[in-house]
Amino acid sequence: MFHSQMDAALSEASAAAARGEVPVGAVLTDAAGRVVARAGNRTRELSDPTAHAEILAIRAACAAAGSERLPGYRLWVTLEPCPMCAAAISAARIAVLYYGAPDPRMGGVAHGARVFDHPQCHHRPEVYEGIRAEDSAALLRSFFGARREGGR
Ligand SMILES: [Zn+2]
């Protein structure tokens, strides 16, 4: 019954990189384990600083469910969610969060704001980190490395 969706999240991250977006991907499964949404970052394409992979996946899943809450859903993300996404994950009542690489600079789960550990956080998902972390980190390194070499 349990089936990792990190492969699919990593392929969304690769697709984001190919579009010139920071390579982060996300997949949401419902309580029955079905994939209901998958997305990669689209902040540049949409000129929208909130268009992170997690937000896009949550929006799509909520629209499909006709609900602002996703109880029993599981979210797979290639990188530690930022504080904005962590707050959205909590608001959506997502049951389980699996993420890949840690993000000491922008992360908001194990770093920085530690949104789920805050007393104001009313719903804390189960959190599993470090899943395919090296693959996720390699995608980010090659993306930012290539951009540096491009003289941006
Ligand atoms: Zn985010």
Backbone and ligand atoms as CSV (ligand in chain L), in Angstrom:
chain,resi,resn,atom,element,x,y,z
A,1,MET,N,N,0.840,-1.191,0.000
A,1,MET,CA,C,0.000,0.000,0.000
A,1,MET,C,C,0.886,1.256,0.000
A,2,PHE,N,N,1.916,1.225,0.814
A,2,PHE,CA,C,2.819,2.370,0.848
A,2,PHE,C,C,3.692,2.361,-0.403
A,3,HIS,N,N,3.726,3.482,-1.097
A,3,HIS,CA,C,4.523,3.554,-2.309
A,3,HIS,C,C,5.150,4.938,-2.396
A,4,SER,N,N,6.460,4.990,-2.436
A,4,SER,CA,C,7.137,6.287,-2.473
A,4,SER,C,C,6.853,7.015,-3.776
A,5,GLN,N,N,6.550,8.294,-3.663
A,5,GLN,CA,C,6.341,9.130,-4.844
A,5,GLN,C,C,7.519,10.065,-5.060
A,6,MET,N,N,8.655,9.785,-4.386
A,6,MET,CA,C,9.768,10.721,-4.521
A,6,MET,C,C,10.356,10.705,-5.935
A,7,ASP,N,N,10.289,9.544,-6.623
A,7,ASP,CA,C,10.723,9.513,-8.029
A,7,ASP,C,C,9.943,10.528,-8.861
A,8,ALA,N,N,8.639,10.520,-8.693
A,8,ALA,CA,C,7.784,11.444,-9.461
A,8,ALA,C,C,8.080,12.891,-9.065
A,9,ALA,N,N,8.310,13.128,-7.787
A,9,ALA,CA,C,8.635,14.492,-7.344
A,9,ALA,C,C,9.964,14.937,-7.952
A,10,LEU,N,N,10.935,14.027,-8.003
A,10,LEU,CA,C,12.233,14.370,-8.604
A,10,LEU,C,C,12.083,14.649,-10.094
A,11,SER,N,N,11.189,13.932,-10.773
A,11,SER,CA,C,11.030,14.217,-12.202
A,11,SER,C,C,10.341,15.558,-12.401
A,12,GLU,N,N,9.446,15.951,-11.489
A,12,GLU,CA,C,8.884,17.303,-11.547
A,12,GLU,C,C,9.966,18.359,-11.311
A,13,ALA,N,N,10.900,18.056,-10.413
A,13,ALA,CA,C,12.006,18.992,-10.153
A,13,ALA,C,C,12.884,19.151,-11.390
A,14,SER,N,N,13.177,18.035,-12.071
A,14,SER,CA,C,13.979,18.099,-13.299
A,14,SER,C,C,13.267,18.919,-14.366
A,15,ALA,N,N,11.966,18.712,-14.481
A,15,ALA,CA,C,11.187,19.465,-15.474
A,15,ALA,C,C,11.216,20.961,-15.144
A,16,ALA,N,N,11.178,21.291,-13.857
A,16,ALA,CA,C,11.257,22.701,-13.460
A,16,ALA,C,C,12.594,23.290,-13.899
A,17,ALA,N,N,13.677,22.561,-13.667
A,17,ALA,CA,C,15.005,23.045,-14.070
A,17,ALA,C,C,15.047,23.301,-15.572
A,18,ALA,N,N,14.437,22.410,-16.348
A,18,ALA,CA,C,14.431,22.561,-17.808
A,18,ALA,C,C,13.667,23.814,-18.233
A,19,ARG,N,N,12.743,24.280,-17.389
A,19,ARG,CA,C,12.005,25.525,-17.674
A,19,ARG,C,C,12.730,26.751,-17.139
A,20,GLY,N,N,13.902,26.545,-16.516
A,20,GLY,CA,C,14.635,27.663,-15.936
A,20,GLY,C,C,14.181,28.017,-14.532
A,21,GLU,N,N,13.444,27.106,-13.914
A,21,GLU,CA,C,12.957,27.331,-12.551
A,21,GLU,C,C,13.836,26.562,-11.562
A,22,VAL,N,N,13.920,27.052,-10.340
A,22,VAL,CA,C,14.634,26.320,-9.305
A,22,VAL,C,C,14.036,24.913,-9.215
A,23,PRO,N,N,14.892,23.883,-9.301
A,23,PRO,CA,C,14.368,22.514,-9.377
A,23,PRO,C,C,13.844,21.968,-8.050
A,24,VAL,N,N,12.571,22.206,-7.825
A,24,VAL,CA,C,11.860,21.621,-6.688
A,24,VAL,C,C,10.568,21.027,-7.239
A,25,GLY,N,N,10.265,19.790,-6.818
A,25,GLY,CA,C,9.046,19.129,-7.282
A,25,GLY,C,C,8.249,18.592,-6.120
A,26,ALA,N,N,6.933,18.455,-6.335
A,26,ALA,CA,C,6.045,17.972,-5.280
A,26,ALA,C,C,4.962,17.072,-5.866
A,27,VAL,N,N,4.565,16.081,-5.088
A,27,VAL,CA,C,3.480,15.172,-5.462
A,27,VAL,C,C,2.576,14.998,-4.252
A,28,LEU,N,N,1.273,15.034,-4.488
A,28,LEU,CA,C,0.300,14.797,-3.411
A,28,LEU,C,C,-0.477,13.529,-3.694
A,29,THR,N,N,-0.591,12.675,-2.674
A,29,THR,CA,C,-1.444,11.490,-2.795
A,29,THR,C,C,-2.585,11.621,-1.793
A,30,ASP,N,N,-3.742,11.068,-2.174
A,30,ASP,CA,C,-4.902,11.145,-1.279
A,30,ASP,C,C,-4.852,10.013,-0.259
A,31,ALA,N,N,-5.901,9.917,0.551
A,31,ALA,CA,C,-5.904,8.943,1.645
A,31,ALA,C,C,-5.828,7.500,1.128
A,32,ALA,N,N,-6.229,7.291,-0.134
A,32,ALA,CA,C,-6.172,5.956,-0.719
A,32,ALA,C,C,-4.838,5.699,-1.423
A,33,GLY,N,N,-3.947,6.693,-1.414
A,33,GLY,CA,C,-2.639,6.508,-2.033
A,33,GLY,C,C,-2.588,6.882,-3.506
A,34,ARG,N,N,-3.694,7.409,-4.033
A,34,ARG,CA,C,-3.703,7.821,-5.438
A,34,ARG,C,C,-3.026,9.171,-5.603
A,35,VAL,N,N,-2.256,9.324,-6.697
A,35,VAL,CA,C,-1.647,10.625,-6.997
A,35,VAL,C,C,-2.738,11.566,-7.479
A,36,VAL,N,N,-2.919,12.690,-6.776
A,36,VAL,CA,C,-3.960,13.639,-7.164
A,36,VAL,C,C,-3.386,14.940,-7.722
A,37,ALA,N,N,-2.114,15.220,-7.450
A,37,ALA,CA,C,-1.509,16.429,-8.000
A,37,ALA,C,C,0.003,16.261,-8.014
A,38,ARG,N,N,0.626,16.841,-9.025
A,38,ARG,CA,C,2.082,16.900,-9.077
A,38,ARG,C,C,2.467,18.211,-9.734
A,39,ALA,N,N,3.545,18.819,-9.236
A,39,ALA,CA,C,3.910,20.147,-9.726
A,39,ALA,C,C,5.384,20.416,-9.477
A,40,GLY,N,N,5.917,21.336,-10.269
A,40,GLY,CA,C,7.249,21.865,-10.036
A,40,GLY,C,C,7.143,23.373,-9.866
A,41,ASN,N,N,8.221,23.978,-9.419
A,41,ASN,CA,C,8.234,25.434,-9.246
A,41,ASN,C,C,7.875,26.149,-10.543
A,42,ARG,N,N,7.074,27.200,-10.449
A,42,ARG,CA,C,6.743,28.026,-11.618
A,42,ARG,C,C,6.752,29.506,-11.266
A,43,THR,N,N,7.637,29.906,-10.329
A,43,THR,CA,C,7.615,31.303,-9.875
A,43,THR,C,C,7.955,32.271,-11.002
A,44,ARG,N,N,8.929,31.898,-11.838
A,44,ARG,CA,C,9.320,32.812,-12.924
A,44,ARG,C,C,8.258,32.844,-14.010
A,45,GLU,N,N,7.827,31.654,-14.423
A,45,GLU,CA,C,6.835,31.559,-15.498
A,45,GLU,C,C,5.565,32.335,-15.158
A,46,LEU,N,N,5.116,32.218,-13.907
A,46,LEU,CA,C,3.857,32.848,-13.507
A,46,LEU,C,C,4.058,34.227,-12.890
A,47,SER,N,N,5.324,34.686,-12.786
A,47,SER,CA,C,5.630,35.946,-12.095
A,47,SER,C,C,4.923,35.972,-10.740
A,48,ASP,N,N,5.135,34.899,-9.989
A,48,ASP,CA,C,4.387,34.709,-8.742
A,48,ASP,C,C,5.303,34.090,-7.698
A,49,PRO,N,N,5.691,34.885,-6.695
A,49,PRO,CA,C,6.611,34.351,-5.683
A,49,PRO,C,C,6.001,33.245,-4.839
A,50,THR,N,N,4.679,33.066,-4.926
A,50,THR,CA,C,4.059,31.984,-4.156
A,50,THR,C,C,3.917,30.701,-4.969
A,51,ALA,N,N,4.359,30.697,-6.214
A,51,ALA,CA,C,4.148,29.524,-7.084
A,51,ALA,C,C,5.206,28.446,-6.840
A,52,HIS,N,N,5.388,28.113,-5.577
A,52,HIS,CA,C,6.265,26.989,-5.229
A,52,HIS,C,C,5.548,25.679,-5.556
A,53,ALA,N,N,6.358,24.635,-5.782
A,53,ALA,CA,C,5.800,23.331,-6.156
A,53,ALA,C,C,4.723,22.873,-5.168
A,54,GLU,N,N,4.990,23.030,-3.882
A,54,GLU,CA,C,4.047,22.547,-2.867
A,54,GLU,C,C,2.720,23.305,-2.954
A,55,ILE,N,N,2.809,24.637,-3.114
A,55,ILE,CA,C,1.593,25.459,-3.184
A,55,ILE,C,C,0.768,25.073,-4.410
A,56,LEU,N,N,1.435,24.897,-5.551
A,56,LEU,CA,C,0.715,24.544,-6.777
A,56,LEU,C,C,0.037,23.187,-6.624
A,57,ALA,N,N,0.727,22.233,-5.997
A,57,ALA,CA,C,0.145,20.905,-5.806
A,57,ALA,C,C,-1.037,20.970,-4.836
A,58,ILE,N,N,-0.887,21.739,-3.771
A,58,ILE,CA,C,-1.987,21.862,-2.789
A,58,ILE,C,C,-3.199,22.534,-3.435
A,59,ARG,N,N,-2.962,23.594,-4.218
A,59,ARG,CA,C,-4.082,24.269,-4.892
A,59,ARG,C,C,-4.827,23.309,-5.817
A,60,ALA,N,N,-4.062,22.532,-6.583
A,60,ALA,CA,C,-4.692,21.613,-7.543
A,60,ALA,C,C,-5.479,20.530,-6.799
A,61,ALA,N,N,-4.883,20.006,-5.735
A,61,ALA,CA,C,-5.567,18.932,-4.992
A,61,ALA,C,C,-6.817,19.459,-4.300
A,62,CYS,N,N,-6.748,20.658,-3.742
A,62,CYS,CA,C,-7.923,21.244,-3.076
A,62,CYS,C,C,-9.029,21.520,-4.090
A,63,ALA,N,N,-8.647,22.005,-5.268
A,63,ALA,CA,C,-9.646,22.264,-6.309
A,63,ALA,C,C,-10.325,20.961,-6.714
A,64,ALA,N,N,-9.509,19.908,-6.871
A,64,ALA,CA,C,-10.073,18.614,-7.273
A,64,ALA,C,C,-10.972,18.044,-6.181
A,65,ALA,N,N,-10.584,18.260,-4.916
A,65,ALA,CA,C,-11.364,17.712,-3.801
A,65,ALA,C,C,-12.566,18.598,-3.461
A,66,GLY,N,N,-12.562,19.839,-3.953
A,66,GLY,CA,C,-13.619,20.771,-3.585
A,66,GLY,C,C,-13.590,21.103,-2.109
A,67,SER,N,N,-12.378,21.155,-1.556
A,67,SER,CA,C,-12.235,21.397,-0.113
A,67,SER,C,C,-10.923,22.114,0.146
A,68,GLU,N,N,-10.891,22.942,1.207
A,68,GLU,CA,C,-9.640,23.596,1.557
A,68,GLU,C,C,-8.793,22.731,2.492
A,69,ARG,N,N,-9.311,21.543,2.803
A,69,ARG,CA,C,-8.561,20.622,3.663
A,69,ARG,C,C,-8.361,19.286,2.974
A,70,LEU,N,N,-7.204,18.701,3.268
A,70,LEU,CA,C,-6.806,17.455,2.609
A,70,LEU,C,C,-6.424,16.405,3.660
A,71,PRO,N,N,-7.353,16.010,4.506
A,71,PRO,CA,C,-7.016,15.059,5.568
A,71,PRO,C,C,-6.630,13.693,4.997
A,72,GLY,N,N,-5.603,13.108,5.550
A,72,GLY,CA,C,-5.151,11.800,5.085
A,72,GLY,C,C,-4.232,11.863,3.880
A,73,TYR,N,N,-4.040,13.067,3.330
A,73,TYR,CA,C,-3.175,13.205,2.159
A,73,TYR,C,C,-1.710,13.199,2.584
A,74,ARG,N,N,-0.859,12.784,1.653
A,74,ARG,CA,C,0.586,12.762,1.876
A,74,ARG,C,C,1.264,13.598,0.796
A,75,LEU,N,N,2.219,14.424,1.240
A,75,LEU,CA,C,2.931,15.305,0.314
A,75,LEU,C,C,4.390,14.882,0.235
A,76,TRP,N,N,4.861,14.727,-0.994
A,76,TRP,CA,C,6.256,14.378,-1.267
A,76,TRP,C,C,6.916,15.581,-1.904
A,77,VAL,N,N,7.966,16.102,-1.311
A,77,VAL,CA,C,8.653,17.278,-1.846
A,77,VAL,C,C,10.147,16.988,-1.878
A,78,THR,N,N,10.815,17.483,-2.923
A,78,THR,CA,C,12.239,17.166,-3.062
A,78,THR,C,C,13.122,17.974,-2.126
A,79,LEU,N,N,12.603,19.104,-1.616
A,79,LEU,CA,C,13.413,19.991,-0.772
A,79,LEU,C,C,12.590,20.381,0.462
A,80,GLU,N,N,13.278,20.609,1.548
A,80,GLU,CA,C,12.595,21.060,2.773
A,80,GLU,C,C,11.703,22.263,2.466
A,81,PRO,N,N,10.420,22.199,2.783
A,81,PRO,CA,C,9.526,23.327,2.491
A,81,PRO,C,C,9.934,24.609,3.224
A,82,CYS,N,N,9.671,25.737,2.573
A,82,CYS,CA,C,9.920,27.047,3.177
A,82,CYS,C,C,8.796,27.347,4.184
A,83,PRO,N,N,8.908,28.427,4.956
A,83,PRO,CA,C,7.856,28.734,5.940
A,83,PRO,C,C,6.473,28.926,5.316
A,84,MET,N,N,6.396,29.562,4.141
A,84,MET,CA,C,5.101,29.748,3.476
A,84,MET,C,C,4.450,28.404,3.167
A,85,CYS,N,N,5.228,27.500,2.596
A,85,CYS,CA,C,4.667,26.201,2.227
A,85,CYS,C,C,4.345,25.376,3.460
A,86,ALA,N,N,5.187,25.459,4.481
A,86,ALA,CA,C,4.908,24.717,5.713
A,86,ALA,C,C,3.588,25.188,6.310
A,87,ALA,N,N,3.340,26.497,6.290
A,87,ALA,CA,C,2.074,27.023,6.816
A,87,ALA,C,C,0.900,26.505,5.990
A,88,ALA,N,N,1.069,26.433,4.667
A,88,ALA,CA,C,-0.012,25.933,3.805
A,88,ALA,C,C,-0.260,24.443,4.048
A,89,ILE,N,N,0.809,23.694,4.272
A,89,ILE,CA,C,0.689,22.259,4.558
A,89,ILE,C,C,-0.119,22.056,5.843
A,90,SER,N,N,0.171,22.879,6.831
A,90,SER,CA,C,-0.544,22.792,8.100
A,90,SER,C,C,-2.009,23.191,7.914
A,91,ALA,N,N,-2.242,24.287,7.203
A,91,ALA,CA,C,-3.615,24.767,6.991
A,91,ALA,C,C,-4.448,23.743,6.233
A,92,ALA,N,N,-3.806,23.014,5.312
A,92,ALA,CA,C,-4.525,22.020,4.513
A,92,ALA,C,C,-4.730,20.718,5.277
A,93,ARG,N,N,-4.149,20.640,6.483
A,93,ARG,CA,C,-4.285,19.435,7.325
A,93,ARG,C,C,-3.694,18.195,6.664
A,94,ILE,N,N,-2.633,18.392,5.893
A,94,ILE,CA,C,-1.969,17.253,5.257
A,94,ILE,C,C,-1.394,16.342,6.344
A,95,ALA,N,N,-1.576,15.037,6.168
A,95,ALA,CA,C,-1.253,14.082,7.241
A,95,ALA,C,C,0.243,13.815,7.360
A,96,VAL,N,N,0.912,13.645,6.201
A,96,VAL,CA,C,2.307,13.238,6.230
A,96,VAL,C,C,3.098,14.041,5.212
A,97,LEU,N,N,4.253,14.519,5.631
A,97,LEU,CA,C,5.177,15.235,4.742
A,97,LEU,C,C,6.462,14.426,4.622
A,98,TYR,N,N,6.829,14.113,3.381
A,98,TYR,CA,C,8.110,13.475,3.100
A,98,TYR,C,C,8.935,14.478,2.308
A,99,TYR,N,N,10.146,14.768,2.748
A,99,TYR,CA,C,10.962,15.642,1.909
A,99,TYR,C,C,12.381,15.120,1.750
A,100,GLY,N,N,13.033,15.646,0.723
A,100,GLY,CA,C,14.371,15.175,0.367
A,100,GLY,C,C,15.454,15.939,1.081
A,101,ALA,N,N,16.072,16.873,0.371
A,101,ALA,CA,C,17.232,17.575,0.913
A,101,ALA,C,C,16.814,18.609,1.965
A,102,PRO,N,N,17.657,18.795,2.970
A,102,PRO,CA,C,17.429,19.898,3.911
A,102,PRO,C,C,17.763,21.219,3.228
A,103,ASP,N,N,17.163,22.307,3.707
A,103,ASP,CA,C,17.445,23.626,3.138
A,103,ASP,C,C,17.755,24.611,4.269
A,104,PRO,N,N,19.016,24.637,4.697
A,104,PRO,CA,C,19.382,25.496,5.825
A,104,PRO,C,C,19.142,26.979,5.550
A,105,ARG,N,N,19.115,27.373,4.268
A,105,ARG,CA,C,18.995,28.792,3.938
A,105,ARG,C,C,17.535,29.257,3.904
A,106,MET,N,N,16.656,28.455,3.290
A,106,MET,CA,C,15.268,28.898,3.094
A,106,MET,C,C,14.251,28.006,3.784
A,107,GLY,N,N,14.674,26.882,4.321
A,107,GLY,CA,C,13.735,25.919,4.893
A,107,GLY,C,C,13.020,26.449,6.121
A,108,GLY,N,N,11.816,25.923,6.363
A,108,GLY,CA,C,11.037,26.368,7.509
A,108,GLY,C,C,10.487,25.223,8.343
A,109,VAL,N,N,11.060,24.022,8.149
A,109,VAL,CA,C,10.598,22.855,8.907
A,109,VAL,C,C,11.631,22.475,9.964
A,110,ALA,N,N,12.842,22.146,9.503
A,110,ALA,CA,C,13.925,21.790,10.429
A,110,ALA,C,C,14.844,22.983,10.678
A,111,HIS,N,N,14.633,24.055,9.926
A,111,HIS,CA,C,15.472,25.259,10.027
A,111,HIS,C,C,14.587,26.493,10.178
A,112,GLY,N,N,15.231,27.618,10.456
A,112,GLY,CA,C,14.547,28.913,10.440
A,112,GLY,C,C,13.320,28.950,11.331
A,113,ALA,N,N,12.161,29.216,10.712
A,113,ALA,CA,C,10.924,29.421,11.480
A,113,ALA,C,C,10.420,28.148,12.165
A,114,ARG,N,N,10.841,26.966,11.653
A,114,ARG,CA,C,10.365,25.688,12.234
A,114,ARG,C,C,8.856,25.758,12.501
A,115,VAL,N,N,8.137,26.000,11.425
A,115,VAL,CA,C,6.706,26.314,11.519
A,115,VAL,C,C,5.911,25.284,12.326
A,116,PHE,N,N,6.204,24.000,12.123
A,116,PHE,CA,C,5.382,22.974,12.783
A,116,PHE,C,C,5.655,22.883,14.280
A,117,ASP,N,N,6.792,23.414,14.708
A,117,ASP,CA,C,7.134,23.350,16.130
A,117,ASP,C,C,6.618,24.565,16.894
A,118,HIS,N,N,6.049,25.517,16.151
A,118,HIS,CA,C,5.605,26.745,16.787
A,118,HIS,C,C,4.304,26.508,17.554
A,119,PRO,N,N,4.149,27.137,18.724
A,119,PRO,CA,C,2.899,26.946,19.492
A,119,PRO,C,C,1.644,27.353,18.729
A,120,GLN,N,N,1.790,28.278,17.769
A,120,GLN,CA,C,0.621,28.705,16.988
A,120,GLN,C,C,0.230,27.706,15.910
A,121,CYS,N,N,1.048,26.685,15.709
A,121,CYS,CA,C,0.757,25.701,14.660
A,121,CYS,C,C,-0.238,24.683,15.203
A,122,HIS,N,N,-1.439,24.641,14.621
A,122,HIS,CA,C,-2.496,23.791,15.159
A,122,HIS,C,C,-2.548,22.420,14.522
A,123,HIS,N,N,-1.856,22.239,13.429
A,123,HIS,CA,C,-1.801,20.905,12.815
A,123,HIS,C,C,-0.376,20.619,12.364
A,124,ARG,N,N,0.220,19.611,12.953
A,124,ARG,CA,C,1.568,19.234,12.574
A,124,ARG,C,C,1.501,17.890,11.862
A,125,PRO,N,N,1.957,17.847,10.576
A,125,PRO,CA,C,1.980,16.556,9.891
A,125,PRO,C,C,3.093,15.675,10.474
A,126,GLU,N,N,2.984,14.380,10.234
A,126,GLU,CA,C,4.154,13.525,10.444
A,126,GLU,C,C,5.195,13.964,9.426
A,127,VAL,N,N,6.452,14.021,9.827
A,127,VAL,CA,C,7.493,14.504,8.915
A,127,VAL,C,C,8.603,13.465,8.793
A,128,TYR,N,N,8.944,13.145,7.547
A,128,TYR,CA,C,10.075,12.264,7.257
A,128,TYR,C,C,11.007,12.997,6.313
A,129,GLU,N,N,12.247,13.169,6.719
A,129,GLU,CA,C,13.179,13.941,5.893
A,129,GLU,C,C,14.304,13.054,5.374
A,130,GLY,N,N,15.013,13.587,4.389
A,130,GLY,CA,C,16.196,12.907,3.874
A,130,GLY,C,C,15.918,11.828,2.849
A,131,ILE,N,N,14.695,11.822,2.264
A,131,ILE,CA,C,14.345,10.799,1.281
A,131,ILE,C,C,14.887,11.198,-0.093
A,132,ARG,N,N,15.788,10.389,-0.638
A,132,ARG,CA,C,16.464,10.701,-1.912
A,132,ARG,C,C,17.118,12.091,-1.837
A,133,ALA,N,N,17.611,12.435,-0.660
A,133,ALA,CA,C,18.160,13.779,-0.452
A,133,ALA,C,C,19.310,14.086,-1.394
A,134,GLU,N,N,20.153,13.081,-1.641
A,134,GLU,CA,C,21.326,13.343,-2.480
A,134,GLU,C,C,20.910,13.640,-3.935
A,135,ASP,N,N,19.898,12.933,-4.418
A,135,ASP,CA,C,19.419,13.195,-5.790
A,135,ASP,C,C,18.847,14.611,-5.900
A,136,SER,N,N,18.111,15.010,-4.882
A,136,SER,CA,C,17.527,16.354,-4.878
A,136,SER,C,C,18.630,17.413,-4.826
A,137,ALA,N,N,19.603,17.207,-3.934
A,137,ALA,CA,C,20.688,18.180,-3.786
A,137,ALA,C,C,21.508,18.276,-5.072
A,138,ALA,N,N,21.711,17.130,-5.754
A,138,ALA,CA,C,22.487,17.141,-6.993
A,138,ALA,C,C,21.789,17.969,-8.065
A,139,LEU,N,N,20.459,17.863,-8.136
A,139,LEU,CA,C,19.699,18.672,-9.102
A,139,LEU,C,C,19.885,20.162,-8.822
A,140,LEU,N,N,19.813,20.532,-7.553
A,140,LEU,CA,C,19.958,21.944,-7.174
A,140,LEU,C,C,21.369,22.440,-7.471
A,141,ARG,N,N,22.364,21.596,-7.127
A,141,ARG,CA,C,23.761,21.992,-7.390
A,141,ARG,C,C,23.990,22.204,-8.870
A,142,SER,N,N,23.507,21.292,-9.681
A,142,SER,CA,C,23.800,21.419,-11.110
A,142,SER,C,C,23.042,22.620,-11.681
A,143,PHE,N,N,21.846,22.897,-11.175
A,143,PHE,CA,C,21.086,24.063,-11.654
A,143,PHE,C,C,21.813,25.359,-11.313
A,144,PHE,N,N,22.176,25.514,-10.047
A,144,PHE,CA,C,22.822,26.770,-9.663
A,144,PHE,C,C,24.241,26.854,-10.200
A,145,GLY,N,N,24.932,25.716,-10.331
A,145,GLY,CA,C,26.265,25.701,-10.922
A,145,GLY,C,C,26.237,26.156,-12.362
A,146,ALA,N,N,25.268,25.633,-13.128
A,146,ALA,CA,C,25.150,25.996,-14.539
A,146,ALA,C,C,24.853,27.479,-14.701
A,147,ARG,N,N,24.024,28.004,-13.787
A,147,ARG,CA,C,23.685,29.427,-13.900
A,147,ARG,C,C,24.886,30.298,-13.597
A,148,ARG,N,N,25.710,29.863,-12.608
A,148,ARG,CA,C,26.918,30.639,-12.328
A,148,ARG,C,C,27.853,30.637,-13.527
A,149,GLU,N,N,28.022,29.425,-14.122
A,149,GLU,CA,C,28.910,29.332,-15.280
A,149,GLU,C,C,28.384,30.151,-16.441
A,150,GLY,N,N,27.070,30.315,-16.490
A,150,GLY,CA,C,26.479,31.135,-17.546
A,150,GLY,C,C,26.682,32.622,-17.342
A,151,GLY,N,N,27.339,33.005,-16.276
A,151,GLY,CA,C,27.686,34.397,-16.057
A,151,GLY,C,C,26.511,35.275,-15.711
A,152,ARG,N,N,25.515,34.687,-15.089
A,152,ARG,CA,C,24.310,35.449,-14.781
A,152,ARG,C,C,24.560,36.478,-13.669
L,1,ZN,ZN,ZN,7.837,27.159,-0.425
